[in-house]
Amino acid sequence: MQYRELGHTGWKVSSLSFGSWAIGGTWGPVDKVESLAALHRAVEMGVNFFDTADVYGDGQSERLLAQLRRESREVIYVATKAGRRLNPHIASGYNRSNLTAFVERSLKNLETDSLDLLQLHCPPTDVYYTPEVFGILDDLVQAGKIRFYGVSVEKVEEALKAIEFPNVQSVQIIFNMFRLRPAQLLFEQGKKRKVGILARVPLASGMLTGKMNADSTFAKDDHRAFNRQGESFDRGETFSGVDYDTGLLAVEALKAICPPGMSMVQFALRWILMFDAVTCAIPGAKRPSQVDQNFSASDLPPLSDETMELVQAIYNRYIRAEVHDRW
């Protein structure tokens, strides 16, 4: 496992870290025992950074991570998120009372006195133009409730606005072979300001595993079945906003250039790590076998310039028109 610095936190976190949305919910059935085994296997492989949110399984993901910490002797950093418990999810809801309540709930779920990293959970765009919100986060740091804070965003423009606030340590954004736009101005500015970049949805909701086809089906409680057009939350979260059939065509083209000895999963993750502005990618896993497949990519050799150019060409041909100017 390789490690990279996260913002100004002083932490060196695993370049492939654990995204725990899938062990919380909306990804089909979840077995808690198997989920905990996957978490432990990740630690064995050198993973020391885990991403979660208070809404993943209504706190189940946070509680599993608390159990992992109790059972592990390794240093483990946990990043959680707050904001999506709001109903309606509106900018005015990001106020002192609500944010404090969300933090207190996560502290209880994670069985800790201080959250390592709190991220605003894809708030409405107006929040990034409300300095008072970031002042509240500064106060929570001063109070010892959180150590550091960052943001999880839907759009590049939101990320660029967020990093204008000096204490934002990290930006979590969708970045994968289907979403290349962040690699332009955002990565440049992130490096300039020394802000960590967390690449979420790195496998495009599983599309980039190469295991899906036209006949694939998904459980009723799996967002890949009910959110393809953004019916429940941002459309860009599911398959990175790419039309399912278009995504299958692009994956077939990517399979043709996948380096020998690499699986498609490893190819997709190693591609992300070619960008030095990225602190870590956060693939999810629900069982130890998925952990073995995902997190072994960190130790693979770099991709060639030719391969990187071919990925760009495939993006330009199949994907760019659908997503590049939307997110």
C-alpha positions as CSV (number, residue, x, y, z in Angstrom):
1,M,0.0,0.0,0.0
2,Q,1.2,3.5,-0.8
3,Y,0.5,6.6,1.4
4,R,-0.1,10.2,0.5
5,E,-0.5,13.4,2.6
6,L,-4.0,14.6,3.3
7,G,-4.2,18.4,3.2
8,H,-2.6,20.1,6.2
9,T,-3.7,17.4,8.6
10,G,-0.3,15.8,9.0
11,W,-1.8,12.4,8.2
12,K,-0.5,10.1,5.6
13,V,-3.4,8.1,4.4
14,S,-3.6,5.0,2.2
15,S,-3.8,5.9,-1.5
16,L,-6.7,3.4,-1.8
17,S,-9.0,4.0,1.1
18,F,-12.3,2.4,2.1
19,G,-15.6,3.9,1.0
20,S,-18.3,2.6,3.3
21,W,-21.5,3.6,1.5
22,A,-22.1,0.0,0.3
23,I,-21.9,-1.4,3.9
24,G,-24.5,1.1,5.0
25,G,-27.3,0.7,2.4
26,T,-28.8,1.5,-1.0
27,W,-26.5,-1.1,-2.6
28,G,-28.6,-4.1,-2.1
29,P,-28.6,-6.6,0.8
30,V,-25.9,-6.1,3.5
31,D,-24.5,-8.7,5.9
32,K,-23.0,-7.0,8.9
33,V,-20.7,-9.9,9.8
34,E,-19.4,-10.0,6.2
35,S,-19.1,-6.2,6.2
36,L,-17.0,-6.2,9.3
37,A,-14.8,-8.9,7.9
38,A,-14.2,-6.7,4.8
39,L,-13.2,-3.8,7.0
40,H,-10.7,-5.9,8.9
41,R,-9.3,-7.3,5.7
42,A,-8.8,-3.7,4.4
43,V,-6.8,-2.9,7.6
44,E,-4.7,-6.0,7.0
45,M,-3.9,-4.7,3.5
46,G,-2.7,-1.4,4.9
47,V,-5.8,0.7,4.6
48,N,-5.9,3.4,7.3
49,F,-8.5,5.8,6.0
50,F,-12.3,5.1,6.0
51,D,-15.0,7.3,4.5
52,T,-18.5,7.1,5.8
53,A,-21.6,9.3,6.4
54,D,-24.3,9.6,9.1
55,V,-27.0,8.6,6.5
56,Y,-25.3,5.4,5.4
57,G,-27.7,2.8,6.8
58,D,-29.0,5.5,9.2
59,G,-25.7,5.3,11.1
60,Q,-25.0,1.6,10.5
61,S,-21.8,2.3,8.6
62,E,-20.5,4.6,11.4
63,R,-21.3,2.0,14.0
64,L,-19.4,-0.7,12.1
65,L,-16.4,1.5,11.9
66,A,-16.6,2.1,15.7
67,Q,-16.5,-1.6,16.1
68,L,-13.6,-1.9,13.8
69,R,-11.6,0.6,15.9
70,R,-12.4,-1.3,19.1
71,E,-11.1,-4.5,17.5
72,S,-8.0,-3.2,15.7
73,R,-4.7,-2.0,17.1
74,E,-3.8,0.0,14.0
75,V,-4.2,3.8,13.7
76,I,-7.4,4.4,11.7
77,Y,-8.7,7.7,10.4
78,V,-12.4,8.0,9.9
79,A,-14.0,10.7,7.7
80,T,-17.8,11.1,8.1
81,K,-20.3,13.5,6.5
82,A,-23.2,15.6,7.7
83,G,-26.1,17.4,6.0
84,R,-28.1,14.7,4.2
85,R,-30.3,14.1,7.2
86,L,-32.0,17.4,6.4
87,N,-35.5,17.1,5.0
88,P,-35.9,19.2,3.0
89,H,-32.3,19.3,2.0
90,I,-31.9,23.1,1.7
91,A,-29.1,25.6,2.3
92,S,-30.7,27.2,5.3
93,G,-30.7,23.8,7.1
94,Y,-26.9,24.1,7.3
95,N,-27.1,26.1,10.5
96,R,-25.4,25.9,13.9
97,S,-28.2,23.9,15.6
98,N,-28.5,21.2,12.9
99,L,-24.8,20.8,12.3
100,T,-24.1,20.6,16.0
101,A,-26.8,17.9,16.3
102,F,-25.4,15.9,13.4
103,V,-21.9,16.0,14.8
104,E,-23.1,14.9,18.3
105,R,-25.0,11.9,16.6
106,S,-21.9,10.9,14.7
107,L,-19.7,11.2,17.8
108,K,-22.1,8.7,19.5
109,N,-22.2,6.3,16.5
110,L,-18.4,6.4,16.2
111,E,-17.8,6.2,20.0
112,T,-15.4,9.0,20.0
113,D,-15.0,12.5,21.6
114,S,-13.8,14.1,18.4
115,L,-14.4,13.4,14.7
116,D,-11.3,13.0,12.6
117,L,-12.7,14.7,9.5
118,L,-16.2,16.0,9.0
119,Q,-17.3,16.7,5.5
120,L,-20.4,18.7,4.4
121,H,-22.4,16.1,2.4
122,C,-23.0,17.5,-1.0
123,P,-24.9,20.5,0.2
124,P,-26.9,22.9,-2.1
125,T,-24.6,25.2,-4.0
126,D,-25.7,28.2,-2.0
127,V,-23.9,26.8,1.1
128,Y,-20.5,27.4,-0.6
129,Y,-21.4,31.1,-0.7
130,T,-22.3,31.2,2.9
131,P,-19.2,32.0,5.0
132,E,-21.2,31.6,8.2
133,V,-21.4,27.8,7.6
134,F,-17.6,27.5,7.5
135,G,-17.4,29.7,10.6
136,I,-19.6,27.2,12.4
137,L,-17.2,24.4,11.4
138,D,-14.3,26.5,12.7
139,D,-16.2,26.8,16.0
140,L,-16.7,23.0,16.2
141,V,-12.9,22.6,15.7
142,Q,-12.3,25.1,18.5
143,A,-14.7,23.2,20.7
144,G,-12.8,19.9,20.1
145,K,-15.8,18.2,18.4
146,I,-14.0,17.8,15.1
147,R,-10.3,17.8,14.3
148,F,-10.6,18.9,10.6
149,Y,-13.2,19.5,8.0
150,G,-13.8,19.3,4.3
151,V,-16.5,19.0,1.7
152,S,-18.1,16.4,-0.5
153,V,-19.3,18.0,-3.7
154,E,-21.3,17.2,-6.9
155,K,-19.8,19.9,-9.1
156,V,-16.3,21.1,-9.9
157,E,-17.5,24.7,-9.4
158,E,-18.6,23.9,-5.9
159,A,-15.2,22.4,-5.1
160,L,-13.4,25.5,-6.4
161,K,-15.5,27.8,-4.3
162,A,-15.1,25.6,-1.2
163,I,-11.3,25.6,-1.3
164,E,-11.3,29.4,-1.0
165,F,-12.1,28.8,2.7
166,P,-8.7,28.4,4.3
167,N,-9.5,25.6,6.7
168,V,-11.1,23.3,4.2
169,Q,-8.7,20.3,4.2
170,S,-10.3,18.0,1.7
171,V,-12.6,17.9,-1.3
172,Q,-14.4,14.7,-2.1
173,I,-15.6,14.5,-5.7
174,I,-16.5,11.9,-8.3
175,F,-13.4,11.2,-10.3
176,N,-13.0,8.1,-12.5
177,M,-12.6,7.1,-16.2
178,F,-16.1,8.5,-16.8
179,R,-15.5,11.8,-15.0
180,L,-12.3,13.5,-16.1
181,R,-13.2,17.2,-15.6
182,P,-11.8,17.5,-12.1
183,A,-8.3,16.8,-13.5
184,Q,-8.3,20.2,-15.1
185,L,-8.5,23.3,-12.9
186,L,-9.6,21.7,-9.7
187,F,-6.5,19.5,-9.4
188,E,-4.2,22.4,-10.2
189,Q,-5.8,24.6,-7.5
190,G,-6.0,21.7,-5.0
191,K,-2.2,21.2,-5.3
192,K,-1.6,24.9,-5.1
193,R,-3.6,25.2,-1.9
194,K,-2.5,21.8,-0.5
195,V,-6.1,20.5,-0.3
196,G,-6.6,16.8,-0.2
197,I,-8.6,15.2,-3.1
198,L,-10.7,12.2,-2.3
199,A,-11.8,10.4,-5.5
200,R,-15.3,9.0,-4.8
201,V,-17.3,6.6,-7.0
202,P,-14.0,5.4,-8.5
203,L,-15.6,2.5,-10.2
204,A,-18.7,4.4,-11.5
205,S,-21.1,2.4,-9.4
206,G,-19.6,-0.8,-10.5
207,M,-19.8,-0.1,-14.2
208,L,-16.0,0.0,-14.4
209,T,-15.6,-3.4,-12.9
210,G,-16.4,-4.8,-16.4
211,K,-18.8,-7.3,-14.8
212,M,-22.1,-5.7,-15.9
213,N,-24.0,-6.3,-19.1
214,A,-27.4,-5.5,-20.7
215,D,-29.1,-8.2,-18.7
216,S,-27.7,-7.2,-15.2
217,T,-30.3,-6.6,-12.6
218,F,-30.2,-4.8,-9.2
219,A,-32.1,-5.2,-6.0
220,K,-35.1,-2.8,-5.4
221,D,-33.1,-1.0,-2.6
222,D,-30.1,-0.5,-4.8
223,H,-29.7,3.0,-6.1
224,R,-28.6,1.6,-9.5
225,A,-32.2,0.4,-9.9
226,F,-34.0,3.5,-8.7
227,N,-31.8,6.5,-9.3
228,R,-30.6,6.4,-12.8
229,Q,-32.3,9.7,-13.7
230,G,-31.8,11.3,-10.3
231,E,-35.1,10.3,-8.9
232,S,-33.9,10.2,-5.3
233,F,-30.6,12.2,-5.3
234,D,-28.2,13.7,-7.8
235,R,-28.2,11.7,-11.1
236,G,-24.5,12.0,-11.3
237,E,-24.0,9.6,-8.4
238,T,-25.4,6.6,-10.2
239,F,-23.0,5.3,-12.9
240,S,-21.4,8.7,-12.7
241,G,-24.4,10.1,-14.7
242,V,-23.6,8.1,-17.7
243,D,-26.4,6.3,-19.6
244,Y,-26.2,2.6,-18.8
245,D,-26.0,1.3,-22.4
246,T,-23.4,4.0,-23.3
247,G,-21.4,3.0,-20.3
248,L,-21.3,-0.6,-21.4
249,L,-20.0,0.4,-24.8
250,A,-17.2,2.5,-23.2
251,V,-16.3,-0.3,-20.9
252,E,-15.8,-2.7,-23.8
253,A,-13.4,-0.2,-25.4
254,L,-11.6,0.1,-22.0
255,K,-11.3,-3.7,-21.8
256,A,-9.5,-3.7,-25.1
257,I,-6.7,-1.5,-23.7
258,C,-6.5,-3.0,-20.2
259,P,-2.9,-3.9,-19.5
260,P,-2.0,-7.6,-19.3
261,G,-2.2,-9.0,-15.8
262,M,-4.6,-6.3,-14.6
263,S,-8.3,-6.7,-14.0
264,M,-10.7,-3.9,-15.0
265,V,-11.1,-3.0,-11.4
266,Q,-7.3,-2.7,-10.9
267,F,-7.0,-0.8,-14.2
268,A,-9.7,1.8,-13.2
269,L,-8.2,2.3,-9.7
270,R,-4.5,2.5,-10.9
271,W,-5.6,5.0,-13.5
272,I,-6.9,7.3,-10.7
273,L,-3.6,7.0,-8.8
274,M,-1.7,8.3,-11.8
275,F,-2.9,11.8,-10.8
276,D,-0.6,13.1,-8.0
277,A,-3.2,15.7,-6.9
278,V,-5.4,12.8,-5.7
279,T,-4.8,11.9,-2.1
280,C,-6.8,8.7,-2.3
281,A,-9.5,6.8,-4.1
282,I,-12.3,5.3,-2.0
283,P,-13.7,2.2,-3.6
284,G,-16.4,0.4,-1.6
285,A,-16.5,-3.3,-0.7
286,K,-19.1,-5.5,1.1
287,R,-17.0,-8.7,1.4
288,P,-13.3,-9.6,1.9
289,S,-12.9,-10.9,-1.7
290,Q,-13.8,-7.5,-3.0
291,V,-11.3,-5.9,-0.7
292,D,-8.5,-8.2,-2.1
293,Q,-9.4,-7.2,-5.6
294,N,-9.8,-3.5,-5.0
295,F,-6.9,-2.6,-2.8
296,S,-4.2,-4.6,-4.5
297,A,-4.2,-2.0,-7.3
298,S,-2.1,0.4,-5.1
299,D,1.0,-1.7,-5.7
300,L,0.7,-2.2,-9.5
301,P,3.2,-0.4,-11.8
302,P,2.3,2.9,-13.4
303,L,0.3,3.0,-16.6
304,S,2.1,4.1,-19.8
305,D,1.6,7.5,-21.4
306,E,0.0,5.7,-24.4
307,T,-2.6,4.0,-22.2
308,M,-3.5,7.2,-20.5
309,E,-4.0,8.9,-23.8
310,L,-6.2,6.0,-25.0
311,V,-8.4,6.3,-21.9
312,Q,-8.8,10.0,-22.7
313,A,-9.8,9.2,-26.3
314,I,-12.4,6.7,-25.1
315,Y,-13.8,9.3,-22.7
316,N,-13.9,11.9,-25.5
317,R,-15.7,9.4,-27.9
318,Y,-18.3,7.9,-25.6
319,I,-18.7,9.9,-22.4
320,R,-17.7,13.5,-22.6
321,A,-20.8,14.9,-24.2
322,E,-23.0,13.4,-21.5
323,V,-21.2,14.5,-18.3
324,H,-18.3,16.9,-18.9
325,D,-20.2,20.2,-18.7
326,R,-22.9,19.0,-16.3
327,W,-20.7,18.3,-13.2
